[in-house]
Amino acid sequence: MKNTKVKQLPLKEKAYTLIKEKIVKCEWMPGSDISEAQIAEVLGIGRTPVREAILRLNQEKFITIYPRKGMIVSPISAKDIHEVFQIREMVEPYMARLACKNMSTEYLLGLKEKFENIKLDLGKPIDMKYFDLDLEFHKYIVEAGNNHHLIRFINEIYDLDFRIRVMSTLEIDDIERRSRPEHFAIIEALIARDEEKIEETIREHLSNAREAALMKIY
């Protein structure tokens, strides 16, 4: 979300949005200690809206609170990874096959060009633009099916999934060797409207992404 939009939100929504973004994008890594006072200071927001945001994020499993002890950014467990990818494997191949005829070849080619143009520097952290583009692509696959209830549901899953992507694809080698070529293969299958290839490439990509994520926590 753009900063101008965040500024216009009520304080409790602003606190919620900013805290969640830092957690989802792994600026605050899974398992790291956080405190209400620290968050309020970092965000420049009063402790009451921060407290309300923390309670909401606790309910959504992004923050784990230990009464009288403190709180942490919720860890990502093997169960979390399996459940997120189980849902994605049920939804994305089916929706891509169903909706591929609705997809814009021009838009898909534009996505491919964006993937190609993101430069990765071995000496620097991976630009968050790669993960934003990754998310844009997978959301487009589901949105092309025009099922608004499913879109609303899968967006919640993608919030959980974004943390997994950032955590498990932090090495540039993994993007160059696996992630980017797999996205190219899916895009080419979608442009060709080859339903079997679409399902094959998406399932392969999701399987490999799941294994990459599981390797990070073992």
N, C-alpha and C positions, 0 to 999 in steps of 0.2 A: 504494500500500500504506500502511496506517495505521502511524504511528510505533510503536505498541505491538507490532505484529507484527514490525517491523524490529528492535526491541530484543531480541526473543527469538531472532533468528537467530544462528548461529555467526558469528564476526567476519569471515571471508572472504566469507560470503554477505551479511552486512550491508554490507560495503564494496562488493561487486558491485551490490547493489540500490540503494544510495544514489548511487553514481557513475553508474550507468545511468539512474536517474531524472533526474539533473541534465542528462545529455546528451540524453535523449529529450525532455525538456520545454524544451530549449534555454536552460536557465539557464547552461549552458556552450555557447556558440554554435559551430556548425560552423566549423572552421578555427582556433579559438582555442588558444593555447598552454596546456598544463597540465604539471604536474610531480608526481612521486610525493610529494615533500615537501609541496608545496602542498596536494594532495588529503588527505594524512594530517592536516595541520593543520586544514583546513576541516572535515573529518568527525570529527576527534577520535579517529581509529583508528590503530593502529600501522602501520608501513610494510610489514611482511611481508604481512598480509592485503590491504593496498592493492595491493601489487605483484602478488599472485595475481589480484586482481580486474582489474587493468589488463591482464594477459596474456590473461585470458579475454575481455575486451571488445575486445582487439586481434584475437583470433581471430574474433569476431563482427562485426568491421569498424566498431565504434563509436569506437575509438581507433586512431590511426596512430602507430607508433613508428619513429623514425629512429635507428638505432644510433649511439651516441656523439654525437648531436646533440640529442635531446629527443623530445617527442611532442606531438601535437595531437589535438583532437576531430576525428574524420574528417569531411572536407567532404562535402557532398551534391552529387553530380554529376548531370548530365543523364541519364546512363545509369542511375543509381540511381532517379531519378524515373520514367523510362520503364519500368523493370523492375517496380517496385512497383505502378504503375498498370496495367501489363499483367496482372499476377496478379489484382489487384482486379477488373479488368474481366472476367476469365474466371470469377471465383468469385461475386462479389456478385449480379449480375443473375440468374444461373442459380439460386443458392440462394434468392433472394427469390421468384422465380416458383415454385420447387418447394415452398417452406415457408410461403408466405403464409397458407395455410389453417390453419397451426398457430399463427399469431401472435395474441396477445391484443389485441383492439381497445381494451380498457381500458388496457393497458400502452402501446400506441402513442399513444393520446390523452394519457396521462401524459407521454410523451416530448415530444409537441408542446407541451404546457403548459410543460414545463421550458425548451424552446427559447424560447418566448415570454417567459418570466419572467426570463431572464438579461439584466440591464441592462448596457449598454455606455456607458462614460463617455469622451468624447473626450479628457479631460485625464488619463486614467490608462491603464496597460497593460491589455491584454485579460485578464480573469480566466481562469485556467486551467480554471475550471469549464466554460467553453464547449467546450474541446477534450476534456475528460473526457467530456462529454455526447455530443459528436460520436462519440468512440470507442465509448461504450456503445451507441449506436444501430447503428453498423455491425457491431459484434460480435454484437448481437442478431439481425441479419439472417442471419448465418452460423450462429449457435448454434441458431436455429430449425430448421435442417435436421437437427440431431441426428447429425451425422457427426463423431465425436470425433477421428478422425485429421486431418480437414480443419480442425477448430477449433484443434487444437494447432499445425498448420502456419501457419494464417492469423494466429494470435496473434504469431508471430515476425515476420510481414510487417507487422503493425500497430505493432510496436515501431519498425521502421524508418519506417513511414508517419507516426507521431505527430510525429517531428522535422520531416518535410516539411510537415505541416499547420500546426504552430506557426510555422515559418519563413515559409510562404507566405500565411498568413491573419492577419498581425499588424495589418493595417489594419482599423479598425472599419467603414469604408465597404464593404470587401469582404464582411464578414459580413452587413451589413444589405442590401446590394444583391444578393449572389449566394448565399452559403453558407446562411444561415437560410431564405430562400424555397425553395431547392432541397430542403432537408430537409423542409420542409412539404409540398412536392409529392410526395416519395417516400412520406411517411407517409400522405397522403391516398390515394395509389394502393394502398398496402398494405391500408388499411382497406377500400377498395372491392373488394379481391381482383381487381383489373384487371391481369392478367398482362402484357399488352402495355404498359400505362401504367407498370407497375412497372419493366419493363426499360428503357423509354424514359427515365424520370426518373432512374434510377440511372446509366445510361450518360451522360446529359447532365451530371449532377453530377460524375462521375468525370473526364470530358473537361475540364470547366471547371476543376476542381481541379488537374488535371495542368498545364494551361496557366498557371494562376496560379503554380504552383510553378516551372515553367520560366522564367517572367518574372523571378523573384527571383534566378536565378543567371546571367542574361545581362546 
